[in-house]
Amino acid sequence: MKRSTGLAAAGLALLFAQSVRLSGQTYQPFRDEYRTIQQHKLHLGPVRFVPAFRLTDVGYDSNVYFADETSQPVGDFTATLSPELRAYWLASGSLILWGMENPEFLGYVNEMALRSFSNSVAGGLRWLVLQRFCLSAEYHDLSHVRRYLSDLDHRIRDTSTGGTASLFFETPRGTAIGVSGGVEDYRYEDVASGAPDDVYGRSLDRRETSAGFEAYYRVFSRSYILSSLVWRRYDFRFPETAWRDGASIEAWAGFRFPLVGLARGAVRFGWKSFRPDDPNRTAFSGLVAATDVSFRLGRFAFRLGLDRDNSFSYIESAYYYIENRARAGVSFYLFQFLRLDLGADHGTMFYPEPQEILVDGVPVIVEDREDVQTNLSFGPVVRISGSAGLGLTCNYYVRASNAPGFDVRQYFIGAFVTYEF
């Protein structure tokens, strides 16, 4: 996991810096981002361009509809093509204007109903005032076709449209403290069915309004101790799902490594309290985590991750589920041009409320539903140029549930392009 030297790799690193800032706890000081953008050599006048190209999931999927073991799975060849272009205008050392466009095509050979095209656009500014105060604002309309949530039964289109704004006080050393807020509209659609009454949209479409306080204290050269307090309001779109409305408060603390280098990522833990508006619904209160780190030791590179949170379920009779997920991976660099990747992902999904499920057309009430999911992967990666590589992967996924009709097995064999060799 060497530091990126290619243009595309640098573009992805900057993309990571921009995107994670929207999710909180990943603030980047204005001067650091300004210097990073200045390093990109592709420009037209005062505008600098950062192109990126992603090619993923090129191969054979044994279960494209995510069918349970009692059904006949359908396999097909698939690929996802996702080019992107970002543009930055740097003005007088105190202003960054940026824009992004990212079309994405999901292709299948035989299952034409699953073929889809989506496009994401975003733009914003960062303005440094009086050398201390950084005002940021952005608007985005992001669309993808994927299994966005772990309990989804196949890929659907998820779209998030909204804006965020923040005001931070920064010190010359890079320490920052500030407030932020945003409004986000989420929409979900089954691209394959084309039905006007979409179960995913009816269950999940909502508006989220958030406000937060964040603090980052720089330690060492480019690492940070971080903390935040975030309030979030959930208002569902349709009257029949207004019973899902609620609000949450989250308190986080952790440590963030540099955005590039031999050690990257962040260790974050927190406490979340989710309260439904309906007093008859089950509340959630407990530990949450969002940890993802990678580091290099000689010929070995290691990846570790831990996530815990509650998420709304698409199942109409269910409310939400609590997901715990741990990830681990290792890459062994056999030669300077060849490495072998091994990875494992294991998680549980617990549904705290009873839910109604149809079994052979007969409704069945399931209490204390719990799903166990495991994904194993391995494959070689060959360096193409710089930090860019071409990889082959074999993935085996299994989900076991105590609810009937949700046991799934799936394997995928294919190729991908990476910019982190």
MOUR-V499956 format. One record per pair of residues at least 6 apart in sequence whose ideal C-beta (glycine too) atoms are under 7 Angstrom apart, sorted by the first residue. I is the first residue (numbers start at 0). J is the second residue. Records with the same first field share a line. If there is no record, write none. Layout:
I = J ; J
This chain:
0 = 293 ; 295 ; 300 ; 419
1 = 386
2 = 259 ; 260
3 = 9 ; 12 ; 259 ; 386 ; 418
4 = 385 ; 386
5 = 384 ; 385 ; 386 ; 387 ; 418
6 = 41
7 = 50 ; 51 ; 52 ; 387 ; 418
8 = 385 ; 386 ; 387 ; 418
9 = 39
10 = 49 ; 50 ; 51 ; 85
11 = 51 ; 418
12 = 258 ; 259
13 = 35 ; 49
14 = 51 ; 85
15 = 258
16 = 27 ; 32 ; 258
19 = 25
20 = 26 ; 27
21 = 163
23 = 211 ; 213 ; 227 ; 229
24 = 213 ; 225 ; 227 ; 251 ; 253 ; 267
25 = 255
26 = 167 ; 175 ; 213 ; 215
28 = 169 ; 173 ; 175
29 = 125 ; 127 ; 133 ; 169
31 = 173
32 = 95 ; 125
33 = 89 ; 95
36 = 47 ; 87 ; 89 ; 95
37 = 89
39 = 47 ; 49
41 = 47 ; 48
42 = 48
45 = 88 ; 89
46 = 86 ; 87 ; 88
47 = 87
48 = 84 ; 86
49 = 85
50 = 83 ; 84
51 = 83
52 = 82
53 = 81 ; 416
54 = 80 ; 415 ; 416
55 = 79 ; 415
56 = 77 ; 78 ; 79 ; 413
57 = 78 ; 413 ; 414 ; 415
58 = 76 ; 411 ; 412 ; 413 ; 414
59 = 74 ; 76 ; 411 ; 412 ; 413
60 = 74 ; 75 ; 77 ; 411
61 = 72 ; 74 ; 409 ; 410
62 = 72 ; 74 ; 407 ; 409
63 = 73 ; 74 ; 75 ; 77 ; 107 ; 110 ; 113
64 = 73 ; 153
65 = 152 ; 153 ; 407 ; 409
66 = 72
67 = 404 ; 405 ; 406 ; 407
68 = 406 ; 407 ; 408
73 = 110
75 = 107 ; 108 ; 109 ; 110
76 = 108
77 = 106 ; 107
78 = 106
79 = 103 ; 105
80 = 104
81 = 101 ; 103
82 = 102
83 = 99 ; 101
84 = 100
85 = 97 ; 99
86 = 97 ; 98
87 = 95 ; 97
88 = 96
89 = 95
93 = 126 ; 127
94 = 124 ; 126
95 = 124 ; 125
96 = 124
97 = 122 ; 123
98 = 122
99 = 120 ; 121
100 = 120
101 = 119
102 = 118
103 = 117 ; 143
104 = 116
105 = 114 ; 115 ; 144
106 = 114
107 = 113 ; 114
112 = 191
113 = 190 ; 191
115 = 144 ; 156 ; 190
117 = 142 ; 143 ; 144 ; 156
118 = 142
119 = 140 ; 141 ; 142
120 = 140
121 = 137 ; 138 ; 139 ; 141
122 = 137 ; 138
123 = 135 ; 136 ; 137 ; 138
124 = 136
125 = 133 ; 135
126 = 134
127 = 133
128 = 134
131 = 168 ; 169
132 = 166 ; 168
133 = 167 ; 169
134 = 166
135 = 164 ; 165
136 = 162 ; 164
137 = 162 ; 163
138 = 162
139 = 161
140 = 160
141 = 158 ; 159
142 = 156 ; 158
143 = 157
144 = 154 ; 155 ; 156 ; 190
145 = 154
146 = 153 ; 154
147 = 157
148 = 310 ; 313
149 = 322 ; 348 ; 372
150 = 312 ; 313 ; 320 ; 348
151 = 313
155 = 187 ; 188 ; 189 ; 190 ; 199
156 = 187 ; 188 ; 190
157 = 185 ; 187
158 = 186
159 = 183 ; 185
160 = 184
161 = 181 ; 182 ; 183 ; 184
162 = 181 ; 182
163 = 179 ; 180 ; 181
164 = 179 ; 180
165 = 177 ; 178 ; 179
166 = 177 ; 178
167 = 175 ; 176 ; 177
168 = 175 ; 176 ; 177
169 = 175
172 = 217
173 = 217
174 = 215 ; 216 ; 217
175 = 215
176 = 214
177 = 213
178 = 211 ; 212
179 = 211 ; 213
180 = 209 ; 210
181 = 209
182 = 206 ; 208
183 = 206 ; 207
184 = 206
185 = 203 ; 204 ; 205 ; 207
186 = 200 ; 204
187 = 199 ; 200 ; 203 ; 204
188 = 197 ; 199 ; 200
189 = 197 ; 199
198 = 313 ; 315
199 = 313
201 = 237 ; 240
202 = 240 ; 313 ; 315
203 = 311 ; 313
204 = 235 ; 236 ; 237
205 = 233 ; 234 ; 235 ; 236
206 = 234
207 = 231 ; 232 ; 233
208 = 232
209 = 229 ; 230 ; 231
210 = 230
211 = 227 ; 228 ; 229 ; 230
212 = 227 ; 228
213 = 227
214 = 226
215 = 223 ; 225
216 = 223 ; 224
217 = 223
218 = 224
221 = 257
222 = 254 ; 255 ; 256 ; 257
223 = 255
224 = 254
225 = 252 ; 253 ; 255
226 = 251 ; 252
227 = 251
228 = 250
229 = 249
230 = 248
231 = 246 ; 247
232 = 246
233 = 244 ; 245 ; 246
234 = 244
235 = 241 ; 243 ; 244
242 = 277
243 = 311 ; 318
244 = 276
245 = 273 ; 274 ; 275 ; 276
246 = 274
247 = 271 ; 272 ; 273
248 = 272
249 = 269 ; 271 ; 287
250 = 269 ; 270
251 = 267 ; 269
252 = 268 ; 269
253 = 265 ; 266 ; 267 ; 268
254 = 265 ; 266
255 = 265
256 = 262 ; 263 ; 264 ; 265 ; 292
257 = 263
261 = 294 ; 295
262 = 294
263 = 293
264 = 291 ; 292 ; 293
265 = 290 ; 291
266 = 290 ; 292
267 = 288 ; 289 ; 290
268 = 286 ; 288
269 = 287
270 = 286 ; 287
271 = 285 ; 287
272 = 284
273 = 282 ; 283 ; 309
274 = 282
275 = 282
280 = 318
281 = 351 ; 352
283 = 309 ; 321
286 = 307
287 = 307 ; 308
288 = 305 ; 306 ; 307
289 = 306
290 = 304 ; 305
291 = 304
292 = 303
293 = 300 ; 301 ; 302
294 = 301
298 = 331 ; 332
299 = 329 ; 330 ; 331
300 = 330
301 = 329
302 = 326 ; 327 ; 328
303 = 326 ; 327
304 = 325 ; 326
305 = 325
306 = 322 ; 324
307 = 322 ; 323
308 = 322
309 = 319 ; 320 ; 321
310 = 319 ; 320 ; 322
311 = 319
312 = 318 ; 319 ; 320 ; 350
314 = 354
316 = 354 ; 355
317 = 350 ; 352 ; 354
318 = 352
320 = 348 ; 349 ; 350
321 = 349 ; 351
322 = 346 ; 348
323 = 346 ; 347
324 = 344 ; 346
325 = 345 ; 346
326 = 344
327 = 343
328 = 340 ; 341 ; 342
329 = 341
330 = 338 ; 339 ; 340
331 = 338 ; 339
332 = 338
333 = 339
336 = 381 ; 382
337 = 379 ; 381
338 = 380
339 = 379
340 = 377 ; 378 ; 380 ; 390
341 = 377
342 = 376
343 = 375
344 = 374
345 = 373
346 = 372
347 = 369 ; 370 ; 371
348 = 369 ; 370
349 = 369
350 = 368
353 = 364 ; 365 ; 366
354 = 365 ; 368
355 = 362 ; 364
356 = 363 ; 365 ; 402 ; 403 ; 404
358 = 403 ; 404
363 = 403
365 = 402
368 = 400 ; 401 ; 402
369 = 401
370 = 398 ; 400 ; 405
371 = 399
372 = 398
373 = 397
374 = 394 ; 396
375 = 395
376 = 392 ; 393 ; 394
377 = 393
378 = 390 ; 391 ; 392 ; 393
379 = 390 ; 391
380 = 388 ; 390 ; 417 ; 420
381 = 388 ; 389
382 = 388 ; 420
383 = 389
386 = 418 ; 419 ; 420
387 = 418 ; 420
388 = 417 ; 420
389 = 414 ; 416
390 = 414 ; 415 ; 417
391 = 414
392 = 413 ; 415
393 = 412
394 = 410 ; 411
395 = 410
396 = 409
397 = 408
398 = 405 ; 406 ; 407
399 = 406
400 = 406
